[in-house]
């Protein structure tokens, strides 16, 4: 979406959490369906819940929750209430607007306090999102073990660089082995999984579009 300022200049606001108000001031707005879906998915993952768990806890179908998480459907007030109840939080918390900065700095000590467990994988955000951001970066730690630690697919793309250890990235049935300093970039609608090939944790930097909300 392109918004025009009073002077006639256009400014891109796609994916933003703010809109232009008269006089050029920024005002927060409700999250887009895509942003709301990302929030719900990450809150669910943080709590170690499956889609089926939300169905059982909140009385809302797993299929519908999946559509909401992917931004393919907008929840009704009732559906949002059931999802929030299943997550153990207030519905208003899910939809509260966020005014994002133009620049984001995160110290290493702050990052460690934001760790999220996604299955067997540990994620640490590299920064908070900035205004209008479409990407996110995180440090990914794969535990030891030869089974895939994370298998998923989504719209957009992923870019991965190995910082330590040896990791195998399986993309659409193809195997790519990354050692320290190696990188891989791929379209994320292809099913992909992460495997640790060494006897110590593998550490990666992963950049994702659209961004994850951690």
C-alpha positions as CSV (number, residue, x, y, z in Angstrom):
1,X,0.0,0.0,0.0
2,X,1.3,3.5,-0.9
3,X,0.3,6.4,1.3
4,X,0.7,10.0,0.2
5,X,1.8,12.8,2.5
6,X,0.2,16.2,2.4
7,X,3.0,17.4,0.1
8,X,2.1,14.7,-2.4
9,X,5.2,12.6,-1.9
10,X,4.4,8.9,-1.7
11,X,5.8,6.7,1.1
12,X,5.7,2.9,1.2
13,X,4.0,1.5,4.3
14,X,3.5,-2.1,3.3
15,X,3.6,-4.3,6.4
16,X,4.0,-1.4,8.8
17,X,2.4,-1.2,12.2
18,X,1.9,2.6,11.8
19,X,-0.1,4.8,9.4
20,X,0.1,8.5,8.5
21,X,-2.3,10.7,10.4
22,X,-3.2,14.3,9.3
23,X,-0.2,16.5,9.7
24,X,2.3,13.7,9.1
25,X,2.2,12.2,12.6
26,X,2.4,8.5,13.0
27,X,-0.4,6.6,14.7
28,X,-0.4,2.9,15.6
29,X,-2.8,0.6,13.8
30,X,-4.0,-2.9,14.4
31,X,-1.7,-5.6,13.1
32,X,-2.2,-7.0,9.6
33,X,-3.6,-10.5,9.2
34,X,0.0,-11.7,8.3
35,X,1.5,-10.0,11.4
36,X,-1.3,-11.3,13.7
37,X,-0.8,-14.8,12.3
38,X,2.9,-14.7,13.0
39,X,2.3,-13.5,16.6
40,X,-0.1,-16.4,17.2
41,X,2.2,-19.0,15.7
42,X,5.2,-17.8,17.7
43,X,3.2,-17.6,21.0
44,X,2.0,-21.1,20.3
45,X,5.5,-22.4,19.6
46,X,6.9,-20.7,22.7
47,X,4.4,-22.6,24.8
48,X,5.3,-25.9,23.1
49,X,1.7,-26.3,21.8
50,X,0.6,-27.9,18.5
51,X,-2.3,-26.8,16.4
52,X,-4.2,-29.8,17.8
53,X,-3.5,-28.6,21.3
54,X,-5.1,-25.2,20.5
55,X,-8.1,-27.0,19.1
56,X,-8.5,-29.0,22.2
57,X,-7.9,-26.1,24.6
58,X,-9.9,-23.4,22.8
59,X,-12.5,-25.3,20.8
60,X,-11.4,-23.9,17.4
61,X,-10.4,-26.1,14.5
62,X,-6.7,-26.7,13.9
63,X,-7.3,-26.1,10.2
64,X,-8.7,-22.7,10.8
65,X,-5.9,-21.8,13.2
66,X,-3.4,-22.8,10.6
67,X,-5.0,-20.5,8.0
68,X,-4.9,-17.7,10.5
69,X,-1.3,-18.3,11.3
70,X,-0.4,-18.2,7.6
71,X,-2.4,-14.9,7.1
72,X,-4.9,-16.7,4.9
73,X,-7.8,-15.9,7.1
74,X,-8.8,-13.1,9.6
75,X,-10.2,-14.4,12.9
76,X,-13.5,-13.3,14.2
77,X,-13.7,-11.8,17.7
78,X,-15.0,-15.1,18.9
79,X,-12.2,-17.1,17.2
80,X,-9.6,-14.7,18.6
81,X,-11.0,-15.1,22.1
82,X,-10.8,-18.9,21.8
83,X,-7.2,-18.7,20.5
84,X,-6.2,-16.4,23.3
85,X,-7.9,-18.6,25.9
86,X,-6.0,-21.6,24.6
87,X,-2.7,-19.6,24.8
88,X,-3.5,-18.4,28.4
89,X,-3.7,-14.7,27.6
90,X,-6.1,-11.8,27.0
91,X,-7.3,-11.3,23.4
92,X,-6.3,-7.6,23.5
93,X,-2.7,-8.7,23.9
94,X,-2.7,-10.4,20.5
95,X,-4.0,-7.4,18.6
96,X,-2.3,-4.5,20.4
97,X,-0.5,-2.2,17.9
98,X,3.2,-1.8,18.1
99,X,5.0,1.4,17.1
100,X,8.3,0.2,15.7
101,X,11.5,2.2,15.6
102,X,13.6,3.1,12.5
103,X,16.7,1.7,14.1
104,X,17.0,-1.3,16.4
105,X,20.0,-2.3,18.5
106,X,20.2,-5.5,20.6
107,X,23.1,-6.3,22.8
108,X,24.3,-9.9,23.2
109,X,23.2,-10.0,26.8
110,X,19.6,-8.9,25.8
111,X,19.5,-11.5,23.1
112,X,20.2,-14.4,25.5
113,X,17.2,-13.3,27.5
114,X,14.9,-13.6,24.4
115,X,15.7,-17.2,23.6
116,X,12.7,-19.3,22.3
117,X,12.6,-23.0,22.0
118,X,11.0,-24.3,18.7
119,X,10.9,-28.0,19.0
120,X,14.5,-29.1,19.6
121,X,15.9,-25.9,18.1
122,X,16.8,-22.8,20.1
123,X,16.2,-19.4,18.5
124,X,17.7,-16.0,19.6
125,X,16.5,-12.8,17.8
126,X,19.4,-10.7,16.5
127,X,17.4,-7.5,16.8
128,X,13.8,-6.3,17.4
129,X,12.0,-5.5,14.1
130,X,12.2,-2.0,12.7
131,X,9.5,0.1,11.1
132,X,8.2,-1.6,7.9
133,X,10.5,-4.6,8.2
134,X,9.9,-7.7,6.1
135,X,12.8,-9.8,7.3
136,X,14.2,-11.1,10.6
137,X,17.5,-12.5,11.7
138,X,18.1,-15.1,14.4
139,X,20.8,-17.2,15.8
140,X,19.8,-20.9,15.6
141,X,21.3,-23.6,17.7
142,X,20.8,-27.2,16.6
143,X,21.3,-29.8,19.4
144,X,23.4,-32.9,18.8
145,X,21.6,-35.8,17.1
146,X,21.2,-37.0,13.6
147,X,17.4,-36.5,13.3
148,X,16.0,-33.3,11.8
149,X,15.7,-30.8,14.5
150,X,13.3,-28.6,12.5
151,X,11.3,-29.4,9.4
152,X,8.8,-26.8,8.0
153,X,7.9,-24.7,5.0
154,X,6.4,-21.2,4.6
155,X,6.1,-18.5,2.0
156,X,9.2,-16.3,1.3
157,X,12.8,-17.2,1.6
158,X,15.6,-18.2,4.0
159,X,19.3,-17.4,4.1
160,X,21.6,-19.4,6.4
161,X,25.2,-19.1,7.3
162,X,27.0,-21.6,9.6
163,X,28.9,-20.0,12.5
164,X,30.1,-23.2,14.2
165,X,29.7,-27.0,13.8
166,X,28.4,-28.9,10.8
167,X,24.8,-28.7,9.7
168,X,22.9,-30.4,6.9
169,X,20.1,-28.4,5.3
170,X,17.6,-30.6,3.5
171,X,15.6,-28.6,0.9
172,X,13.0,-30.3,-1.2
173,X,14.8,-33.7,-0.9
174,X,18.2,-32.3,-1.6
175,X,21.0,-32.3,0.9
176,X,23.4,-29.3,1.5
177,X,26.2,-29.6,4.1
178,X,27.3,-26.3,5.7
179,X,30.6,-25.9,7.6
180,X,31.8,-22.8,9.3
181,X,31.5,-19.8,7.0
182,X,29.3,-21.6,4.4
183,X,26.0,-20.1,3.4
184,X,22.7,-21.3,1.7
185,X,19.8,-19.3,0.3
186,X,16.5,-20.9,-0.9
187,X,12.8,-20.3,-1.4
188,X,11.1,-21.3,1.8
189,X,7.9,-22.8,0.2
190,X,10.0,-25.9,-0.4
191,X,10.0,-28.2,2.6
192,X,13.3,-27.8,4.5
193,X,14.8,-29.3,7.6
194,X,17.9,-28.7,9.7
195,X,20.2,-31.6,10.9
196,X,23.3,-31.4,13.1
197,X,26.0,-33.7,11.7
198,X,28.6,-33.2,14.4
199,X,29.0,-34.3,18.1
200,X,28.5,-30.7,19.4
201,X,25.8,-28.1,18.8
202,X,25.7,-26.4,15.4
203,X,25.2,-22.6,15.4
204,X,23.7,-20.8,12.4
205,X,22.6,-17.3,11.5
206,X,19.2,-17.5,9.8
207,X,17.5,-14.6,8.0
208,X,13.9,-15.2,7.1
209,X,11.3,-13.4,4.9
210,X,8.6,-12.8,6.0
211,X,10.0,-12.1,9.4
212,X,9.4,-14.3,12.5
213,X,8.0,-12.6,15.5
214,X,10.0,-13.8,18.6
